[in-house]
Amino acid sequence: MEVIDLFSSQRRRPTGQVHRLEVCHVERWGLAVECPTPDHDVEITWLLADLGLRLTRLRPRNRHSLPGPSTLTAVTIHRDTRSWATADLLLSLEVPDGGRPRITRAAEFASAVAAGAIRPSEADYAFRTVHRTLDEISMHRSVNQWLAYRGIFDPW
């Protein structure tokens, strides 16, 4: 379970590591956070609570480098006035800029389901969420167009 504290702008990873967030604000569609990485990139994350997704991308600090692909991961999200907590359900969708989306982490997901780390109801939820998103992004051809279809007009 990853927990983001809105008041202190910190993210606590399941490993116990705590990271200071450069950006941490609630939007009408969810939560937007940005955090530097050890290799000096910036991890941009949007938690889309109503969709059960975490949208993530690495933005290189070097403005001449290309950004990494967008990754949409099925998550469960619990939120209150102080914090947002997410549980990663391991099944993801990777969308390169201008490229075709593809499902990732399927083997890790299957192993976690087989081992009982992910309950069958959570596995069904993750599977439906990622496949619905794959269909929608394939239809709209980009993450930004898909976000607009979903009523999120902030540029990704």
N, C-alpha and C positions, 0 to 999 in steps of 0.2 A: 504494500500500500504506500503510495507516494502522497505526501501531504504538502499543500501550499498554504502557508500562513499569509493571509492578506494584509494584516497589520504590520508584520515585520518584513514583508517581501522576501520570504525565505522558502526554499523547497527542501523538504527532508525526504531523501530517497529511502527505499526499503533497506538498503545497506547501512543506514544510519548517517550517511554523509549529508551535510547541510550546505546548500548553495545560496548565496545572495543573488536575488533577481534584480536585473537592471530595469525591467518593466514588469509590472504586476497590476493589472486593473481589470475590473469586471466590466463586461460589455453586455448589451442586451441579448446577444447570442451565446455568451459564455464568458470564459476567462482567457485573457491574453498575457503571456509571460515571455520574457527573454532572459537568457542566462549565458554568460561566457563559458566556453569549454576550455579544458586544459590546453588544447592546441590552438587557442586564440580565435576560434570561430565563435559565432553567436548562435545558440540554439533558440529558435523561435517556436513557441508552442501555443496552440489555441485549444482549449478544452471546450468542445461543443456538447454541452450537457444534454440537450434535447435529442441529439443524434447518437449519443453514446460513443463519441469518437474523440481521440486526441490527434490533432493535426500538427505535425512537426517538420521542421526544415532547418538545415544548417546554413547560415549565411556567413561566407568567408569574410574575415576582416579586410583582406586584400580586395579592394574594389574591382580588380582586374580578373579575379577568379570567378568562375561560375558557381551559382548556388547549387547545393545538392538537391536531390529529388524530394518531393513532398511525401511524407509517410502518414497514412491515416491508420490508426490502431484502434481496435475495439477495446473499450474500457467501461468499467462501471464508475460512476461519479456520484459522490456524496458531498453535499455542500451545506454550509451554514453561513452565518454572518461573519465568522472569523476565518474559516478555512475551506478549502476544497480538497477532497481526498479521492484518489483514483486507484483502481486496481486494474493492472494490465492483463488483458485476456489473451495476449500473445499473437493473435491473428491480425495481420496488417495488410495494407494495400500501399504499394509504392507507385508514385506517379512522377516520372521525370518530366521536366519542362519540355513540352512539345512531343512527348512520347506516349506510349500506350501504358495504361495502368496494369499492374500485375500483383497477384496475391503473394505475400511473403510470410515467412516464419511458420509455414504450414506444418513442417515436421516438428518444430518446437511445440506448437499448439497441440498437435496430435499426441505427443509424448506426455504433455501436462494433463490432457484429458484422460489418457490411459492410466496415468499414475494417480489420478484423483485430485490433483492440485487445482484443477478447474472442474467445477461441478457440471453435470450434464445440462442443467438449465442455463448456466453461464455459457457453455460451449454452443448451445443452440442460438443463444442471443448473439454471440460473437459471429457465428457463421452467417446468420441472417443479416446482421449489421454490415459486415464487410461485403457480402454479395450484393446487397441493395445499393451500397455506395459504389461498388464496381460498375453495376449497371447504369447508375445515374451519371457517373463521371465519364463513362464510355459514350453515353448519349450527348453530353455537353462538351466533351473534348478538352476541357482544362479544369483545373481546380478552381480558378477564379470564376469561370462561367457556372460551374456546379454550385459554388458558394452563393452566387447571385440567384440561381434557381431556388436555393434554400432560404433566400431572403437576407443574406449576409453580403452587404455591398462594400465592406471594408476590403481594401486590396490586400491580397495575400502575397 
